[in-house]
Amino acid sequence: MLRFPDGTQVRVTGLSEILATLSSEGRKPDKETAEEILDRLEKNNNYMPPSARREYRSAVLQEYREYVANRNKQSHQHGQEEH
């Protein structure tokens, strides 16, 4: 589920997998990565109105930032448990 700043949520196919793949590739959460996410979502037959592309880019970038931060937090917590 993709969340927009105004609270709107849109179901998109394959978002979790795309975020996981890009994270495993070490992609940074930046505009270039956001565009890559949008391209991959469109290849998964997700429709994004051209007039809303900027909003979608911002939303997927925020989702990816949160995903990366959560992964980093989890790996940091696992590292502490081992010591």
Buried (B, 14 or more C-beta within 10 A) or exposed (E): EBEBEEEEEBEBEBBEEBBEBBBEEEBEBEEEBBBBBBEBBEEEEBEBEEEEEEBBBBBBBBBBBEBBEEBEEEEEEEEEEEE
